[in-house]
Amino acid sequence: MEIDGQCHCGQVRYTATVDPHNASVCHCTDCQRISGSAFRTTIRLPNSDLHMTGETKIYKKIAASGTERALVFCPTCGTQMLGMPTGDGPKRISLRLGTSNQRAQLPPQRQIWCSSAMPWVEGLADVPKSPAQD
């Protein structure tokens, strides 16, 4: 599937070829903290299937697995674009689905790091809803 997207301010843009079966929700504590949310939605793809334009910044961190990860974001608006391992070899990146214009067409197919999931996530279906901010 062909997708495209951008950061909040539009400085960083991309096109990508993705397999919709690779969309997931990550509940790890790193994703919670860095996204400022209870989880993050991503889609994994080979680095060669992503074409990005615009200046980005990189923040490097050590993942729970011990792997160094490069987190790529827009230096102007701070939108997180993707994460990927550093070092040599082929890279499978985790593109942040919230940046995709086709995000509604890419429902998560799996959830990972569920041991860190917030206990209230399962009960969101019962929380009162509003079509916009009150």
N, C-alpha and C positions, 0 to 999 in steps of 0.2 A: 504494500500500500504506500502510495506517495503522500507525504505530509509536508506541511510548512508551518513556520511559526516565528516568533520573535519575543524579545524581552519587552518589558512594560513600556519603555520609552521608544522602542523601535530601532535603536542603534545596532543591535545584534539581531540578525535574521538567519534563517536556515531553511533548507529543504532536506528531506531524508526519505529513504526507502526503509520501511519497517514491516515486521511481521506482527500483526495485531495480537497473536498468541503470546508475545513477549511482554505485554503490558502487566504491570504488577503494582502492588501496594507494599511499601516497606515501613514496618513499625519499629525499626531500630532506634535506639536512643539518639544516635548521631543525626538521623533524619528528622526526628522530633525537634531536637534543639536547633539545628541549622535552618530548618524550614519555619520554625516558630509555630508548628502545628502538631497534631497527634500522629501524623504519618505523611509520607510523600508518595506520589504516584510517578512511576517511571516506565520507560520502555527501553529494553536493551537492544543494541544493534552494533554491528561492526563499525568502527570509526570510518572505514572507507565508504559507508553508505550515508554519511552525513556531510553536507556542504554548508559551511557557516561563513557569514560575512560580518564584518564589524569588529572593532577592538574589544577584546575580553581581558579579564584578569583571572588569575589562578590562585587559589588557596589550597595548600597541600596539608593533608591530615593523615593520620594512621588509623585505618579502619579496625573494627573489632577483630577481624581476621588476621591483623598484623600487616596487611598490605598497605603501602602508601597510595593514597588516592589524590588525584588532582580534581578540585571542584572549580568549575568554570562559571563565571558570572559576568554580568554587564557592569563595568566600572561606573557608569552614570546612574542607573536606577537600582542596581544591586540584584536584579533578577537572576536567580540561579538557573543556569542553562543545562548543565550536564556534569556528570562525574565520570572519571575513568582512572584505571591504574596507571602509575607512572612506570618508567623503565622501558627496556627494549621489548620487542615482540609485538604481535598483533594486539590491538586494543578492542575490547567490547565496552562500549560506553553505555551509560544510563542517562538517557535524555529525559529531562523533566517534562512530564506530560502536560502540566499546566501552561506551558509555553506554546503548545501546538494548537493551531486553528482547528484541527480535527479531533480534539480531546474528547468530545462527546461520542465519537465513533470508536474510541479505544478503551472500552471498559476493562478493568483489571481481570486477569485470568488466574492470578494467584496472589497470595499474601505471604510475605517473608518476615522473619524476626518477630513472629507473633508472641513470643515469650515476653517481649517488651511492649506489647500493645496496651494502650490505655483501656482499662476495664469497661469504660462507658461507651466505647466505639460501637460495640454490638447493639446497644440500645438506641442508636440515633433514629431509627425508623419511627420510634414512638415519641420523639421530641416534637412539639408544635412547630409548624413551618409557616413562613411568610414569603411571598413572592419577591419582596424587596426589603430593605432596611426599614424598620418602623420609625 
